[in-house]
Amino acid sequence: MAKEKISYSEAVAEIESILEKIEGGKLDVDELTEKVNRVTKLLKTCRDRLHNTETQINKILEEG
C-alpha cells in the first residue's frame, strides 16, 4: 500500500471536518466507523510529521 501524500495542514483540516460531522450527529454507523478509521490514520500522519520535524530541528540546533 502506497503512503498517502497529504500535508500536515490538510490532515488537520480533514480531522476537524470529520470531528464536526461526528459531533453534529451527521453520520450513520457505517460512516462513523469509516471516519474514525480515517481520523486514526490522519492522527498517525500528524504525529509522525511532528516527530520528524522535532528530530530535524534538534539535529540542526546540535550542529549550531
Short mmCIF file of the C-alpha atoms (twelve columns), coordinates in Angstrom:
data_MODEL
# 
_entry.id   MODEL 
# 
loop_
_atom_site.group_PDB 
_atom_site.id 
_atom_site.type_symbol 
_atom_site.label_atom_id 
_atom_site.label_alt_id 
_atom_site.label_comp_id 
_atom_site.label_asym_id 
_atom_site.label_seq_id 
_atom_site.Cartn_x 
_atom_site.Cartn_y 
_atom_site.Cartn_z 
_atom_site.pdbx_PDB_model_num 
ATOM 1  C CA . MET A 1  0.000   0.000  0.000  1 
ATOM 2  C CA . ALA A 2  1.483   3.340  -1.044 1 
ATOM 3  C CA . LYS A 3  1.778   6.009  1.600  1 
ATOM 4  C CA . GLU A 4  -0.640  8.867  1.070  1 
ATOM 5  C CA . LYS A 5  0.874   12.284 0.420  1 
ATOM 6  C CA . ILE A 6  -1.016  14.848 2.470  1 
ATOM 7  C CA . SER A 7  0.294   17.960 4.154  1 
ATOM 8  C CA . TYR A 8  0.091   18.447 7.887  1 
ATOM 9  C CA . SER A 9  -2.348  21.344 7.398  1 
ATOM 10 C CA . GLU A 10 -4.566  19.293 5.110  1 
ATOM 11 C CA . ALA A 11 -4.611  16.422 7.604  1 
ATOM 12 C CA . VAL A 12 -5.591  18.724 10.468 1 
ATOM 13 C CA . ALA A 13 -8.324  20.351 8.376  1 
ATOM 14 C CA . GLU A 14 -9.737  16.953 7.424  1 
ATOM 15 C CA . ILE A 15 -9.668  15.792 11.054 1 
ATOM 16 C CA . GLU A 16 -11.532 18.937 12.118 1 
ATOM 17 C CA . SER A 17 -14.116 18.446 9.379  1 
ATOM 18 C CA . ILE A 18 -14.724 14.831 10.368 1 
ATOM 19 C CA . LEU A 19 -14.993 15.740 14.060 1 
ATOM 20 C CA . GLU A 20 -17.609 18.392 13.255 1 
ATOM 21 C CA . LYS A 21 -19.687 15.772 11.436 1 
ATOM 22 C CA . ILE A 22 -19.327 13.297 14.295 1 
ATOM 23 C CA . GLU A 23 -20.218 15.902 16.926 1 
ATOM 24 C CA . GLY A 24 -23.165 17.055 14.837 1 
ATOM 25 C CA . GLY A 25 -24.543 13.528 14.599 1 
ATOM 26 C CA . LYS A 26 -24.449 13.733 10.804 1 
ATOM 27 C CA . LEU A 27 -23.017 10.245 10.234 1 
ATOM 28 C CA . ASP A 28 -24.691 6.870  10.273 1 
ATOM 29 C CA . VAL A 29 -22.995 3.910  11.962 1 
ATOM 30 C CA . ASP A 30 -21.254 2.696  8.795  1 
ATOM 31 C CA . GLU A 31 -19.891 6.140  8.002  1 
ATOM 32 C CA . LEU A 32 -18.861 6.621  11.622 1 
ATOM 33 C CA . THR A 33 -16.649 3.536  11.550 1 
ATOM 34 C CA . GLU A 34 -15.063 4.649  8.288  1 
ATOM 35 C CA . LYS A 35 -14.448 8.192  9.524  1 
ATOM 36 C CA . VAL A 36 -12.976 7.066  12.861 1 
ATOM 37 C CA . ASN A 37 -10.532 4.857  10.937 1 
ATOM 38 C CA . ARG A 38 -9.646  7.804  8.699  1 
ATOM 39 C CA . VAL A 39 -9.053  10.095 11.686 1 
ATOM 40 C CA . THR A 40 -6.820  7.447  13.248 1 
ATOM 41 C CA . LYS A 41 -4.658  7.336  10.107 1 
ATOM 42 C CA . LEU A 42 -4.536  11.124 9.864  1 
ATOM 43 C CA . LEU A 43 -3.519  11.462 13.515 1 
ATOM 44 C CA . LYS A 44 -0.679  8.995  12.948 1 
ATOM 45 C CA . THR A 45 0.460   11.040 9.957  1 
ATOM 46 C CA . CYS A 46 0.431   14.224 12.049 1 
ATOM 47 C CA . ARG A 47 2.326   12.603 14.931 1 
ATOM 48 C CA . ASP A 48 4.934   11.231 12.534 1 
ATOM 49 C CA . ARG A 49 5.403   14.635 10.871 1 
ATOM 50 C CA . LEU A 50 5.756   16.382 14.234 1 
ATOM 51 C CA . HIS A 51 8.264   13.801 15.431 1 
ATOM 52 C CA . ASN A 52 10.327  14.088 12.233 1 
ATOM 53 C CA . THR A 53 10.287  17.869 12.429 1 
ATOM 54 C CA . GLU A 54 11.374  17.817 16.062 1 
ATOM 55 C CA . THR A 55 14.208  15.429 15.214 1 
ATOM 56 C CA . GLN A 56 15.404  17.643 12.359 1 
ATOM 57 C CA . ILE A 57 15.260  20.791 14.482 1 
ATOM 58 C CA . ASN A 58 17.181  19.150 17.314 1 
ATOM 59 C CA . LYS A 59 19.839  17.986 14.849 1 
ATOM 60 C CA . ILE A 60 20.200  21.490 13.431 1 
ATOM 61 C CA . LEU A 61 20.451  23.013 16.902 1 
ATOM 62 C CA . GLU A 62 23.098  20.492 17.972 1 
ATOM 63 C CA . GLU A 63 25.191  21.297 14.885 1 
ATOM 64 C CA . GLY A 64 24.938  25.045 15.502 1 
# 
